[in-house]
């Protein structure tokens, strides 16, 4: 099998380990909109490639305009980056330069890059454990109590892998209550929630939003994201990035996608409907807990007394069915009973449910119960 990679979506590694083609893997381990990219993306990419002999726009003017227009932001406060991970890194470096020894409070479980970005920036990482018996709902008062003066708090809206959104009002109230803290809010999956307002709309200078454009618009290979902040803070974040952080193809395709309102509306409606159907099918499987989610993925747990664990189940699904799921390790603050699955098209979701049902009916370590 491939070397360990603490993210989903390593289909190249999985296919190589199995000796199959990447297209033979049905990937539930990465949370990508199954209905994208938007129509016309290939023509846009081809047009951009015709300019391959020229440098891309160093200021990404068209992409910044598309982001600002789609999300109602001040262009001066938009900082484009090579994916949300690069945006997170740049923001954390900007935060760390406010003073040495800053502490970053990170509610866990969460996206592993939060702690990685904070540690790389020289911040002391302070995990704050969310409780499974409370469905991992964040207690903002308790999180604030754990945050030392002058530190920062990193939040996901909605959180990955739990799917829980603390809500814009809760985040804004916390930031207003503690102006000494910086808040880095990752909204990479917020577009999947109908009508959800961004924390950037709160108008508070101690909130910086990071966002991926690759999940919702289904362009992860192009690597494009952004940060949104007050203009003077955005200027500091911008200095932490290299020149030309986004290539010309990514800029053009992302700008095209952001302007496709019909694609966005259709994706939200179809994925929301399928998530509820998929979750209901999963709940009907014995031995499986399904945590409520608001995005395009679901967190699941093998219910005790399970004979095996999710890592064994993942191997069974991959080897027998060519289906990939996302499992977790102790440093990711979830035990081996947990796994996460993307919400895909109905026919794909039905295939996973059938494979899980087969595992449940079998004997040995891979049974759900």
N, C-alpha and C positions, 0 to 999 in steps of 0.2 A: 504493500500500500504506500501511498504518498507520505511525505514528511508531514508532521503535525502542523496545522494552520488554524489559528484560533479565530477564524472567520468562516462564514459559509461560502459556498460558491466555487470551491476549488475543483471544478469539473475536470480540468486538465489532469490534475493529480489523481483523481479517482479513476478516470478512464485509463490512464497509464497503468495504474496498479491492477486493473482488471483486464487489461489488454483489449479494450473495446474503444469505440469512437466516442468523442464527447457528446455527440447527438444521441447516443444510446442511453445516456444518464438522464433520468427524470429528476430534476434538481428542486427539492423542497428546502434546501439548506440556505438559500439566499432569497431575500424578500424583494423580488422584482415584479413590477406590474406585468401580468401575463398578456395584457392587451396592447402593449406597445412594441416598438416605438410608434409615434404618430405617423400617419400617412405622409408620404413625401420626404421622409428623412433621407432616403438613399440618394435622391436627386440633389438634395441640399448638400449632402456630404461630397458627392461627385463634383458639384460646382466649386466647393471649397478646395478640393484636391487640385483643381486646375490652377490654383494660385500657390502651388507647393513651392515655387521658387522664391516666394516672398515671405518675410516674417509676418506672423500674425499681429493684429492690432495690439500694441503693448498695453493699451488701456481698456481693451475689450469693450469698446463703446456700445456696440449694438447689443451685446449680451447684457451689459449692465442696464441698458434701457429696457430690455425685455424683462429682466428680473424686477426692476423698479415698477414697471407697468403692471406686471402680473400680481405683485404683492403690495403695491401701494407704498413703495419705499422712496426715500430721498436717494437719488443716484450717488450723491457724495458719501452716503453711508454704506454703499454696497462694495464688497471686496470679493472678487472672483478668485477661485482656487481650483487646484487639480483634485477635485473631490472634497467631500466633507472632512475627510481625515486630515488633509492638508490645511483646511480652514481651522479645524480644532487645534492643530499644532501651532499655527500662527497666532491664534487668539491666546492660547496658554502662554506662549513666549511673551506676548505683549503684557499679559497680566503679571508675569513673573518679574518684569522689569520695574514694577512699582516698588519693589523692595525685596530684600533677601529673605529666604526662609518662609515664604508664603505657604499656607496650608490649603489644600483643595479637598473639600468634602464631596465625596462621590457616593450617592445612594446606590447600593448594589442589591441584586444583580443588575448589570447594565452593559452597554456596549463597551468592549474591552479597551477601545482606543481612548476613552476618557482618562483612565488612570495612566495609560502609557503616555499620552500627550502631557499630562501634568508632571509626571516623573521626569520626562525628557526636558521639560522647562525648568527643572530644579525645584519643583514644589513638593512639599510633603503631602502624600496622598493619605487621606483619612476616609476609609470606607465606612459608610453608614448602612447598616443592614436593614433591608426591608423584609417584612414578615410574610411568609407564605400563607400563614393562617389568616392574614388580613388581605389576601389576594395581592400582596405586594403594593398596596396603595401607599403613597408617600405621606408621611405626617410632616407637614412643612414646619410646624412649630418645633418639633423635635429636631429636625434638620438644622434649623436656625440655631437652636441651643447648642448643637454640636460644632458649629462653625466659629472659630476664634476670630477676634477682631482683625480686620484687614485681610481676611482670606477670600476664598472664592467657593462657589457651589456650582456643580455641573449636573444638569438635569436633561433627561430625554422627554420630548413631547411628541408622540407618546414614547414611553420608554421601550427600549429593545433589550431583552426579549419579552418583557412582561406584557407589553401592549397597553399599559395604563398611562393615561394622560392626566397629570396633576391639575391641568386646567390653567388657562391664561390668567384668570382672576387670582388664583392661589399664588402663582409665580409672581405676578405684579405686586400683590400685597406683601409678599415676603421681601421682595427687592426694595419696596418703599419703606418697610419696617427696618431694614438693615442696609442703609446707604454705604456703610463701611465695607460691605461685601460686593464682590463682582459675581455676576451670574452668567454662566455660559449655558445657553439653552439650545440643545440639538433638536431641530424640528424637521429632521430628514424624512419622517413618516407622517408629518402633520397634514399633507395634502390629501391623504386617504380619508381624513375625517371631514364629513360635509359641514361647511360653514364654520370651521374652527378658526379662531382669530390667533394671530401670531403674537408672541411675547414682544416682538419688535414694535407692536402698535401701542405698547404701554407708555412709550415716550420717556423711559427712564434710562439715564446714562450708565447705570451699573448693570444693564442687561445687554448682552451680546448674543445674537442668534446665529447659529451655524446651520447650514442646510445642504443636503445632497440633492442634486437634480437627476441622479442616475436611477434611483429606485422608482419614483413615480413615472418617469418618462422612459424607463426601460432602456437606458443607454450606459450601463455600468462600464463597458469597455472604453468609453470615451473619457471617463474621469473628469467630472465637472461639478462644482458646488460653489457655495459662497458664504460669506459672513455678512451680517447686517448689524450696524451699530450707529451711534451718534457720529456725525462726520469727523470730529476730531479724534475719536477713538478708532474709527475705521482707518484714518490716516496712519495711526500707529501700527495697526494690524497689517496694513499694506506694506510697510517697511520690512516686515518679517517674511515676506514672500519673495521668490526669485522673479526676475524679469520674465515676461511671457509665461505665466503659470498655467494658462489654458491654451491648447493648440487650436488652430484655425478651424478644423473640422468640428471639434467639440463645441466651440463657440457658435458656429453657424447652426448646427443641429439642435443644440440646447435652446438657442434663441427662437428657432422655428417651433420647437415643442412648446415653449412657454406661451406662445401666441395662439396655440390651438385650444380654444376654450371648449369646443365640442368634445375633443379627446378627454380633457380633464373631467368634464361632467359625466361622460359615459363611463369612464374608469371608476369614478367614485361610486356611481350607482351599481355597476355590475359587481365590483369587488365587495362592496358592502352586503349586497344580497347573497353572494356566494359564501362570504365568511359565515353568515348566520346558518346557511344550509350545511356547510362543511362542519361547523362546530356541533350542530345537532347530530350529524352522523357519527362524529367522534365520541360524543357523549353516550351514544348507544352502545359503544364497545365496552365490555366488562373490563375492569381493572385499569381504567384510564381516567385521570382528572383533566378537565379542559378549563384553563383559566380564561376569564373574559378578556377580550382584546378589542381595540378600536382601529387597528391598522390592517395591514395585509399579511398578518402572520398570527399564529396561535402558539402559546406556550402550553405544553402538555406534561403530565407526570404519571409515571407508572405507579399505580396504587399498591401499597403493601397489602398482603405479603407477595410481592412479585418475585418470581423464581430467578429472573435475570435482571439486567439493567439496560438503560437506553443505549449504551455503547454496543452491547451484544445485539440488541434489536437493530441498531443501525447497520452493523455488519451483515445481518441476515437480510435486511431490506436491500442493501446494495448488491450483495452477491447473488441473491435469488431473483430479485425483481428489478435491479438497476435503478433503485430509488434511493436518493440521498436525503437525509435529515440532518438537523444540527443538534449535536450533543454538547455537553458541558463538562468542564473539569473543575476541581476544587478551587483553583485560583480565580475562577469566574463566578464564585459564590453561589453555585447551584450544585446539588449532588447528582449522582449518576442516574437518578430516577427521572430527571427532567430532559426533555428535548423540545425543539421548536420546529414548526413546519410553516412554510409559506402558504398563502391562499393563492391557488392557481386556477386554471379553468376547470369547470365542473368535471370534464372527462378525466383530467389529471387527478383531481381530488378523489374521485371515485376509485381510481386505480390504487391510490395510497390506502384508502379505507379498506378495500378488498385485501390488500397485502397485510394490513394490520389484523384484519379478521382471520386471515389464514394463519398468521403467527399465533394468534390467540387460541386457535383450534388445535395447534400442534402440541407436541410434547417437548420437554426439555427447557433449557435456560432462556430461550427467546420468547416464551409465552408472556402475554401481558399480565396474566395472573396465574 
